[in-house]
C-alpha cells in the first residue's frame, strides 16, 4: 500500500467525522447555507495560492469546483431530511458509479475493481441501511453521489496538468464564490440572510472545522493523493468513509454497531484490500 493510498485513507477518515457535524448544524442552517459558509472559510484559507494561477488552472478549477459543489450541496440538503447513516450509504453509491461511468470516458471495467466496489456497497448497506426513506432527502443524496463520481473521474484526468495546491485552491475559491451567489439567490424572501448571524453563532466552531480542515485541507490532500491513484481505486478507498464515521460515533458519542454493522464494516475493509491487492501474473506453461 503506497503513500498516496494512505493519504486518501486519511482524507476519508477526516470526511468520516463530517456526517454528524453537518447533521447537527442542519438544525440551525440550511444545506445551502452550510455549504456556502464552509467554502467561504476554505476559500479565505486558499486565497494566497490563487494569485498566480494560470488561465488553464482557473478553467479546470471552476469545472471541478462546480461539480464538487453540487455534490456537497446535495449531501447537505439530504441530511436535512434523512439520517447520517442513510446519507452515508446513499453517498457511497458513487463507488459503483465510478467504474461504470469510466466506460463512457473510454475506460474499461476491471473485474477486480468492480468486485471490490460491489463488496464495499454491500458492506456499507449492512452498516448503514435503515428505514426513514424520504423522496427529497434520498433524491438529493443520490444526486450528490452521481456528482461526486463525475468529480473523482475528472480530478484524476486533470490533476496531471497542474500542481495539486494550485488546482485545489482554484476550485475551492470558485466553490466559495458560486455558493455565496447561490445563497443570495436562494434567499428569495430577503429575510433568511438577516437571521444568518444569529443562527451561525451556535455552530461556528463546526463551520471552521468544516472549512479549514475538512474542505481546504482535505481537498488539497485529495488532489495530491489522486495524482497517483486511478479514479476506480480512489472510489473504493472512499468507501471507508462510513466505516470511519461509525468509528468516531463510537469513540465520541458512545454509539454502537450490532453484529450486522460490524460485519458490514469488515466487508468494506476487505473491499479496500481487494481493490489494492496485486495479484501475481499467471505462469505460462512451456510447450
N, C-alpha and C positions, 0 to 999 in steps of 0.2 A: 504494500500500500504506500504510494508515494506522497510527497509533501502536499501536492495540490489536492489530493483526495482528503487528506487530514484537514486541510484548510477549509474545504467545502463542508466537511463534517462539523467543524467548529461554527461555521456560518449557520448551519442548520440547527445546531444546539442553541445558539442565541435566538434564532427565529422561534424556536420552541417555547421560549418564555413570553412571546408577544400575544399569544391567543388569550390567556386570562387577563392580560393587561388591557387589550383592546376591548374585551368583553366588559370589563369593569368601567372603562372610560365611556363606553356607549350609553351608560346610564345618564351621562351629562352632556355628551356631544353626539352629533350625527356622524355617520360613516364618512361623509364628505368633509366635515369639519376636522375629524381626527386625522384624516389623510393630509389635508391642506396644512394643518399646523405642524405635523411631524416632518413634512418635507420642507416647510418654511425653516424649521430649525436645522434640518440636514443641509439645505441649500446655503444657509449662512455659513455653516462649517466648511463647505466646499468652494465658496466664492474665490479664495486665493488661487485655486488651481484651474480656474477657467479663464484667467486674464489673458493667457497666450494660446488658448485653444484654437486650432485651425478650423476653417470652414467645414472640412470633412468631419472633424470630431463633433462639431455642433450638429451637423446633419444627422449623424448616426446617434448622437446623444439624445436629440429630440425624438427620433423614431423609437429608440429603446425606452426613453422616459415615458412617452405617451402610452406605449403598450403596458409597461410596468405599472403605470398609474391606474390604468383601467383594472388591472389585477388587484391592486391594493384597495381601491375604492369598492370593488365588488366584494372583497373579503370583509371590509369594514361594514358595508351595508348589510351583508348577510348575517354578521354577528349581532345586528340589532334584532334579528328575528329567530335565530337558531342558536343552539348551544355551541360552546367552543369545541367539544368533541365532534359533533356532527360537522362543523365547519372544517375541522382538521381532516376528516375523512373525505369530504367532497373536494377540498382543495388538493388532496393527494391524487385525485384522478389525473392530474397533469402528468403523473408518472407513466400512465398508459398512453396519454395523448401524444407525448413527445415522439416515441418511436414511429407511431403511425403517421403523424404529421411530417416526419422526415421523408416519408415516401414521396410526398408532394414536392419536396425540396431536392429531389434527385438522390435520396439516400436509399438504403435497403434495410429490411428487417433482419436483425440478428437474433437467432433463436435464444441465445444466452441472455441477451438484454430483455427481450420480450418476456421470457420466463421469469426473470428477476422482477420485472415490472408487475406482472400478474401476481406473483407471490407477495410483493410488497402491498398491493391493493387488498389482497385477501387478509393479510396481517393487520392492516390499518382498519379494515372493516370489522374484524374481531375486536380490536381495541376500542373503536370509537362509535360504531353504528348504534343508534338508539332511535326511539320514537321522536315525535315532535316535528314532523315534516311541516314545512311552510313554503308555499309556492314562491313568494318573493325572496325569502332567505336562501332557499335551495337554488333557485334560478340565478341569483346574483353570485353565489359561491361557485357554481359550475362555470359561469362566465368568467369568473376570476381564474379558475383552473385552466380554462382554454387560453386566456390571455397570457397566463404565466408560461404555458407550454410554448407558445409562439415566442415569448421573450427569451426563454432559455435557448431555443434554436438560433434566434437572431444574434444573441450575445456571443454564442460560440463561433458564429461566422464573421462577426465584425470586430471582435476583440483583437485579432491578429494585426489589424491595420492601425491601432492606436496604443498609446500607453494605458495601462489599467487605470491609473489615477486620473488622467485627463478624461477618459471615456466615462468613468464613474461620476466625475464632477459635472460634466456637461449634462448627463442625463438627470442627475439629482436637481441641478438648478432648473432645468427645463420642467421637471415634475413639480417643483415648488411654484413656478410661475403659472403653469397650466392649472394646478389645483387651486391656487388662490383666485384665478379668474373664474374657475368653475364654482368656487364657494360664493363669490359675489353674484354670479348669475343665478345660482340656486336659491338665493335669498330673495325670492320674488315678492314677498310681503314687505321687505325692508325693515323687519322687526327682529329677525333672528340675530343678525350681526350685532345689534345693540346690546343683547344679553350675553354675547360671547365671552367678554372678560370675566364676568361673574361665574359663568359655567366652567371656564378654564381653571379657575383657582383650585378646586379640589383635586384636579388631575394633572397639574403642571409638571410634577416630577415624572409621571408616566410619559408625558409628551416629550420631555427632554430625553428620556431613555430611548423612546421610540425613534426620535430624530437623530440623536448623536450616535448612539450605539447600533440600534437595530437597522437604521436606514443608511446614514452616511458611512459608518464603519463597515457594515456587512455588505453593502453593495460594492464597495471598493474591494473587499476581500473576495467577494464572489467573482468579480471581474478578473482578479489575479488568478484564482483557482481554475476558472473555466478556460483559461488560456491553454491549459494542457490536459483538459478533461473534456471528452465529447459530450454533446447535449444529452444523448441517451443515458450515458453513465452518470452524468450530473443529476438527471431527473430521479434516478434510482437512489442516489445518495440523499437527495432532498426528501425522500420518503421517510427518513429518520425524524423529520420534524415533529410529528405527533408522538413519537416514542420519547423524545426529549421533553415534549410538553407534559406527558404523563409523569415522567421522572421528576420534573420540577413541581408538578402538582402534588406529588407525594412528599417531596422534601419541604416545600414551603407551606402547603395548605393541608397536609395530612390526608390527601385523597388516596384511595387505594384502588388497585385493579384486582378483579377476580381472576380465576383461572383462565377464563376466555381472553381477558385482556392481556395477561402475561403470555399466553400462547401467541396472541397476535403480535406482541412486541418481539417475541423471539423469531417469528416468521419474517418480520421486517428486517431485523438484523441479519438473518440468513439470506434475505434477498440482496442486501447490500454486499455481503460477502460473495454471493454468486455473481453479482454484476462486476466485481473486481477480480474474480478468480482467473488466473491464467492457466488454461488447460494445456498440457503438453501435446505437441503435434503427434498425430498417429504415425507409428513406424510403418514404413513401406517395405513390404516383403520383397526380397531379392528373387528374381526369376532364375 
